[in-house]
Amino acid sequence: MINTSSGGCDSESEQKMLSILTGAGVVEPKVWCGEAKEMERFFAEAAGQKLEVLIVLGGDGTIRTAAEACAEKGSCLIPLPGGTMNMLPRALYGNVSWEEALKNTISSPSAKRLSGGWVANKQFFVAAIVGAPALWTQARESVRERDIIDVIEKGNLAFQNMFETKLHYVISDETNGEAEAVIVICPLVSEEMSDSEQALEAAVIDVENAAEVIRLATAATFGKWRDDRKVHLAKTTRVAVQSNKEMSATLDGESVNLGMRAEIDFVPRALTVLVPAK
């Protein structure tokens, strides 16, 4: 499945992908290739087939939708980087092109089970960022679409919301309070947890400088913030967050609105992906 609206691929990507699959001995793969407006129909068609493996080239939203579908059907997923942040592909394959990720995986595939999180009837498998820093995902999308005025407006909104709105969080009876942002990390990218550990890792960020929030929130997505004294960490299976305003969030890079109250729960062994064998 190829989303040509995602920014990292186009109509030529279909032939490139078919060439790679044919070269690897894949016989007559079913291909869906089109713009974002066609994705809902594509996913509906895919749901009606008994897919063993779904290969998706697209942005974070398309990949997260595919991951949810595969988790429900029990199909294996190969998520390829075709968007802006590419959170799940980067976590699985590193910073490589989609062509290289696909070639390396299908030449020597290995199944990997991922645990994840669940919030607002949506799943995520890398990280959830809750709070004003999540608004910067919207600004990044405007940059990709070259809408400079929109970038300025959304950027200003994010900075204004940094300190106007506090999140109230509850991780346990002993761990609760207020913060600018709460980031929930899945075992896939946590430096402290193994892939099989039955928990999420929550990072609570409370700082005074807006630029610090952005820096920490971005780094936290891939686990590079552990020594920072402004970040408080805890392992948990549930995080509750609430605010007096609607909360912005990103789930594996996709912008969502969580409303004024949400609970984030751990989901064990939720998704099977294919990665290159070590």
C-alpha positions, 0 to 999 in steps of 0.5 A, a space after each residue: 500500500 503506497 500513499 503518494 501524498 505522504 511526501 516521501 514517495 510518488 507514483 514512481 514508487 509503485 514500480 520501484 517496489 514491484 521491482 524489489 518484490 519481483 527480484 525477491 521472488 514475490 509472486 503477483 503481489 496486490 498493490 494499492 497506490 494512490 493519494 491520501 483521499 483513497 486510503 480509507 477505500 484501500 484499507 477497506 479492500 485490504 481488510 477483506 483479504 487474507 493478508 499474510 504480510 502488509 507492506 505500507 509506504 506512507 506517512 506516520 498516520 498511514 502507517 499507524 492505521 496499517 499497524 492497527 489493522 494488522 494488529 486486529 487481523 494478525 497480519 505481519 507489517 512492514 512499515 516503510 518510511 514515506 513521511 515526515 517523522 517516520 517514527 515506527 520505520 526509524 525505530 525498526 530499521 534505522 535512518 535508511 531509505 524505504 528501498 533499503 529497508 524493504 530489500 534488507 527485510 525481505 531478503 532475510 525476514 524475521 518476525 518481531 512482536 511489539 507491545 504498545 499503548 492504547 488511548 482514545 480508541 487508538 494504538 501506538 507502538 513507539 511513543 505518545 507525546 501529550 501536551 503543547 509540544 505535540 502541536 509542533 507536529 502540525 507545524 511540521 506538516 505545514 512546512 512539508 506542504 510549504 504553507 509558511 503562513 500556516 507554519 507561523 500561526 501554528 508555531 505561535 499557537 504551540 508556544 502560547 499553549 506551552 505555559 497557558 495549559 498544564 497537564 494533570 497526570 496520575 501514574 500511581 498514587 505516589 507519582 502524580 502532579 502537573 507538567 508541560 508534557 507527558 511522553 509515554 514510551 513503548 518498549 521498542 524505543 526505551 533504553 531501560 526496557 527489553 522488548 518483552 517487558 510488560 510496561 510502558 515508560 512515562 516521562 514527565 517534563 516540567 521546565 520553564 523554557 519553551 525551547 527546552 520542552 521542544 528539545 526534550 519532547 523530541 529527544 524523548 521519542 527515541 529515548 535520549 533524555 534519560 540523564 536530564 534532571 528536568 525529566 521524571 521517569 516511571 514504568 507503568 501500565 497506565 497513565 491518566 492525563 487531564 487538562 482544563 483544555 482539550 489536549 493535543 497529542 501525537 501517536 507515533 507521529 500522527 496528530 490527534 485530539 485526546 479531549 480533556 481527559 484520557 487514559 493511556 494503557 499498556 497493550 502486550 504483544 500487540 503487533 507483529 512486524 518483519 525486520 531483517 534477521 540479525 
